[in-house]
Every structure is written in structure tokens, then in C-alpha cells.
């Protein structure tokens, strides 16, 4: 049985069992609670990824040992060797299982271009579920100990639970060690409000995934997978809009379910999104999108590479390298590298362009017109990058990019209507509904939090409506979470 957040078994058996054992049977018995969470987390990962559970265990043991050794010594070279050992093991495992075949394929392509017929065989390695997330998470632990920003966990079980905690293990959010340690210092426990908030987040996530993400995905796939009618500007814009909605609703739905699941057992995980499609600049977007990753990249890549305190050239280098590596983190494909490059370029242009008078008047204006213009420009560019993110096939990507930018394309509503799949009206209203709800959520400072505080009758009615919509409006085939591939 494969285990993930779209598997009914997770809600019918696995999660209730964890809550019952942790909060019911082992109430106020911290050590037993940690052991239960650790065992259930490894069971979850084994059901999700099979023997790849060994890779998680290796990373956990290496980083636990490295953290202890660095903390016990004041010898800088000794501490540095243990940090290097931790980074080498983690990055080697990540490199082999995620990037080795990509490197071989790239070398084979390059050799073909230069007239060589020699080629290397790929290994066909399956990508371990969640390896990018838990690798970054445990690497931050050893780096922080090396920097003397935190001390190691006192217990191996506590650290292993941190590394494998099942709600955020597969697709984040990327949790810092100190944050998790504070959550489990005392026996984990919940209360009526937190329990209701947890259920609200889970129901909210299920509805967002099945009703919005999976339905709009049908239209995005119809254009980008089939590769037909790529010169129609309307089709490319619509398919890109659908994918932008899909990836946000898909990923934030996973995050909602993860945070909600953790709330049920009394653990608070950090928020990962803050209405990103309300951003009014590229920098503002990255403050709102995948917050745990963007702050990780800032703290462990951008600042160590020089940041913004060592001159403009160093800042440009640090910013571009950070976004290129951030793009590559998402997947072993050149379109992800291009996606990171374009985002790096947008950040650099905005950084310097905002110093120009008329540009600054738009992006930093408090007036409604300036805000609206800066929002429109930002979202147009963000959705252009989603086009790059979505399409790996160069034969589809290049003409799609040209059409999106209005280069050599045409606008044909009739062609657009007959090309899209049958669920046209439903998908259109779902997309419009998402835009309105996304904006309303920003105004309410989080619709989920607002809902969890309503009267039980109102809360139950709205949650029941969301579950009903999820049941009746879900597409015939449920799509895996996008970030399961990263």
C-alpha cells in the first residue's frame, strides 16, 4: 500500500492511530510519545518509499554523530572535518539518486553534439520520496552546530524524530531543528481549538487539492503534454494560469494537511505560504512562496556566498547562484535550471531597477494605481516562470515561451474552445473562484484560521460543504502531489 495524503488509508487508519497512540495511550509520557512518533514516521516513509528508508536512516546517523562531535570539540579543523563529512554524505546520496542519471544524459547529449558516438548507460535510479526536503533539513542542523548557533539534541530518538517527522517528511515545510526541539521539549498535547484547527487545515487541504489543483491540471496537461496549438496566445496563457493555480493549490494543500496533522498531536509547524499571488515584486513573491525553502536558501547559500554586504558584483553572483541552485534543487532537468536563472534575473533587475525613479514609483508606491501595476507586472512574470517550470520538453517549451510573450502568436477563441477538454465551464469557474478566495484569504489574514474560530455549527457546515465538493467535483483520476517528485 502506497501512503500519501491522497490515500484514504491515511485518514481512516494511519492518522487516527497516531493521534490515539500519542495523545490517548501515551498522554504525558514524553519518551513513549517520541518513540511512537518515530516508529510511525518510519512506517509512513517505508509505505511511501520502500527501501529508500535506509537513506533517511544513514543521513540521520551521520548528522547526529557529526553534530555531537562538533559540539564536543573546540578544534576548528576537527569540527570542519566533521561538517564536511556530514555535507559530503548528504550531498552524495542526493547527487546519486537525484542527479546522476541527469548528468549522464547531459554528457551523452553534449558528446552527440560534438560528433562523438560514445555514450554512457544511465542507471535508472528511482527518486527517493522527499530526499530533497529531509536532506536540506538535516544539513541545516549540522551547519548551525558548526556555526555555534545551536547545540545538538540530547537524545538520538529526539533527533531521529525531527529528521523523520511524518507530516512534513515528504514535501516540507523544511523545519529548523530548534523549532522542532521546542515543540517536543514537553509531552505533546493538544486542546479543543488546536484539534479543530488541525481538522480545518486537513479538510481545507483536501478540498484545495481535489477540487482546484487536480481539475485545473487537466487543462494545463491538455496543452503542455499534447504540445498542440502552441501558437495560440489564449491557450498558452490559460494553460499557464491553470498550472500556476495547480502548483500553488497542490503544494499549499500538502502543507495545510501536514500542518493540520501535526496540530492534531500538538506539534506546530511553520507556515509555508502567505498569499504569494498577491505579491507586488519578485522579492515580495519569494517572501510569500515556499517560505521555508526561500529562508533556507537565504541563510545557507545567499549569505555565505557574500549576500548584499560585499559589493554589487558579489551580490549579483550570490543571488544568481542561489536561484540556480534553488532551481536545480527542484528537479534534475535543464528547465528547472532555466527557471532558477530567470528568477535570479528578475530579482537582480528588480533590485537595481527599483532605484530608478519611475520604477520605484510603481513598485514602492502606496497608491492603488501603482500597486495594481506592480502586481500585474509581477504576476505576469511569475506565471511566465511557471511555464518554464512546467514544460521539460524543449520542443514544447521554446514555442510556448515565445507565444506567452506575444512573439509570433495569434489569438483564436474558437480554436481555444475546441482544443480544451470537456470540463470547460467547471474549470473556468474553479479558476475564477480560486482568484477570489485567494484575495479574500489575504484580506482575512488566513481563511483557515478564520474558519477554525467560527461557531461549531458554522464551522461544521462549511467543512461539510468542502468535503462534499471534494467528493463530487474531483476528477476521475487523482494526481500525485507535484512536490513528491522533488
C-alpha positions, 0 to 999 in steps of 0.5 A: 500500500502506497501512503500519501495524503491522497490515500484514504488509508491515511485518514481512516487508519494511519492518522487516527492511530497516531493521534490515539497512540500519542495523545490517548495511550501515551498522554504525558509520557514524553519518551513513549510519545517520541518513540511512537512518533518515530516508529510511525514516521518510519512506517509512513516513509517505508509505505511511501518509499520502500527501501529508500528508508535506509537513506533517511536512516544513514543521513540521520546517523551521520548528522547526529554523530557529526553534530555531537562531535562538533559540539564536543570539540573546540578544534576548528579543523576537527569540527570542519572535518566533521561538517564536511563529512556530514555535507559530503554524505548528504550531498552524495546520496542526493547527487546519486539518486537525484542527479546522476542519471541527469548528468549522464544524459547531459554528457551523452547529449553534449558528446552527440553534439560534438560528433562523438558516438560514445555514450554512457548507460544511465542507471535508472535510479528511482527518486527517493520520496522527499530526499530533497526536503529531509536532506536540506533539513538535516544539513541545516542542523549540522551547519548551525552546530558548526556555526555555534548557533545551536547545540545538538539534541540530547537524545538520538530518538529526539533527533531521529524524530525531527529528521523523520517527522511524518507530516512534513517528511515528504514535501516540507515545510523544511523545519529548523531543528530548534523549532522542532526541539521546542515543540517536543521539549514537553509531552505533546498535547493538544486542546479543543481549538488546536484539534479543530484547527488541525481538522480545518487545515486537513479538510481545507487541504483536501478540498484545495487539492481535489477540487482546484489543483487536480481539475485545473491540471487537466487543462494545463496537461491538455496543452503542455503534454499534447504540445498542440496549438502552441501558437495560440496566445489564449491557450498558452496563457490559460494553460499557464494560469491553470498550472500556476493555480495547480502548483500553488493549490497542490503544494499549499494543500500538502502543507495545510494537511501536514500542518493540520496533522501535526496540530492534531498531536500538538506539534506546530509547524511553520507556515509555508505560504502567505498569499504569494499571488498577491505579491507586488515584486519578485522579492515580495513573491519569494517572501510569500512562496515556499517560505521555508525553502526561500529562508533556507536558501537565504541563510545557507547559500545567499549569505555565505556566498557574500549576500548584499554586504560585499559589493554589487558584483558579489551580490549579483553572483550570490543571488544568481547562484542561489536561484540556480541552485534553488532551481536545480534543487527542484528537479534534475532537468535543464528547465528547472535550471532555466527557471532558477536563472530567470528568477535570479534575473528578475530579482537582480533587475528588480533590485537595481531597477527599483532605484530608478525613479519611475520604477520605484514609483510603481513598485514602492508606491502606496497608491492603488494605481501603482500597486495594481501595476506592480502586481500585474507586472509581477504576476505576469512574470511569475506565471511566465516562470511557471511555464518554464517550470512546467514544460521539460520538453524543449520542443514544447517549451521554446514555442510556448515561451515565445507565444506567452510573450506575444512573439509570433502568436495569434489569438483564436477563441474558437480554436481555444474552445475546441482544443480544451477538454470537456470540463470547460465551464467547471474549470473556468469557474474553479479558476475564477473562484480560486482568484477570489478566495485567494484575495479574500484569504489575504484580506482575512489574514488566513481563511483557515484560521478564520474558519477554525474560530467560527461557531461549531455549527458554522464551522461544521457546515462549511467543512461539510460543504468542502468535503462534499465538493471534494467528493463530487467535483474531483476528477476521475483520476487523482494526481500525485502531489507535484512536490513528491517528485522533488 
